[in-house]
Amino acid sequence: MNNAYWKDVVRFFVLIALQVLLLDHVNMGGYINPALYVFFILLLPFETPGWLLLLSSFFLGLSVDLFSNSTGLNAAASVFMAYLRPWVIRRAGAPADYEGNLKPGIADMGLRWFFLYSLILIMAHQLIIALLDAFSFHEIGMIALRLIFSTLLTLALVLITEFIFMRQRK
Amino acid sequence: MRYILAFIWRYRFFFLFILLELISVVLIVNKSYYQRSVITGATDGFTGRIYTTWSEITSYFRLKSENERLASENARLWQKITPGQLTTDTANLRVKDTLYGQQYTFTVAKVISNSTTLRNNYIMLNKGKRHGIVRDMAVFNSDGIVGTVVSVTDNFSWVMSILNQHTRLSARINRLNQMGTIVWKGGSPAIGTLLDIPAHVKIKRGDTISTSGYSHIFPEGIMAGTVEKIYVESGDHFYTIDFRFSADLNSLQYVYIVKNLLRDEQDELSKNVVNE
């Protein structure tokens, strides 16, 4: 336990710093904002207990919120995403044996698996952000547009980051 | 009781999820300024320090454009002061009179955090209570309006950007002197909307919009933007006018905070009217 999680702890802080210092200032086309910090939730080991998954996601989102004065918004989206994660893993095909020390990632699970897994979870995350932020259905076209582009941009960043750091982990 | 506890324990993953979501939603919905300032007051020493350091590093990359903007602003201000103007009136007498007193003072501040992607955007400035900043002060830069101060701590202040669904600013179309209200409908951070202009006036694309000075917050005549699209929503007697903000909210660096010295007097007066 002590040894298994230190990489995740480091990732937690590095991703928050990256998100609030750099990515929150990237506004493609004005209102499309990539949320790479969810990479942390995607990469948590399969055997992470449920309470730890939810709590760490909550504090991850809350930390990002504190820097953008959007208190609660990213926290709500991250917790929702963490809640869906076990379900998505079951649907996307869990690894045959949990004993095998497999990690959710391209190296262990293959590109197709990781792509689908990330796509569904990132979309769920962006959906909550778009809905809670607008708080009204008047702007449904805007919400849809933002959802699609932010999801694609975040997914692209997640896949690129995963490819860059894949070799190190093997 | 034991069964209830066993039940909760069995679905603890679900209940923890609900609990955390509830906390988040309470934080979102609690938009009252008091709550907000309590939360930011507790965190902003930390976040403020990080942002100050970071903006000191990144501001170097924008020095050139910032200098050009300042130079052009200086040129504009030079034109306004006396040596730049041809004096036709020889009896230019200055009387030291309370009638010519100053109404607004300006404090320069640096933007240390900003967002434009959300529906409700806020900006953090590096000036706070210690520099005499209080709630409801106007914020603009040399290009145009930026927002209004909504909460202040000792060293920092949060500004509600005009890119916010609570934005309502009194403004007018300069050529016609017609009064309207500026709101932001979301979407592009470059486009705002002007409402309440009656549908019989003749507005053209390219007309300039500036603040009216009726709100006790913004001084009169600060540029807001230029008209882009004019239409009437069905069943409405007023125009909906989409205009392009003159300030680029996405690349803010230095802004001015406006203090209205006669604010209390103006508020007092309007309170008296309401009470009658």
Interface residues (C-beta under 8 A of the other chain):
Chain A: V20 L21 D24 H25 N27 G30 Y31 I32 N33 G50 W51 L54 L55 F58 G61 L62 D65 L66 F67 S68 N69 S70 T71 G72 L73 A75 A76 V79 F80 A82 Y83 P86 L132 D133 A134 F135 E139 M142
Chain B: R12 F13 F14 L16 F17 L20 E21 I23 S24 V25 V26 L27 I28 R36 I39 T40 T43 T47 I50 Y51 W54 S113 N114 S115 T116 T117 L118 R119 N120 Y122 M124 W158 K185 G186 G187 S188 P189 A190 N250
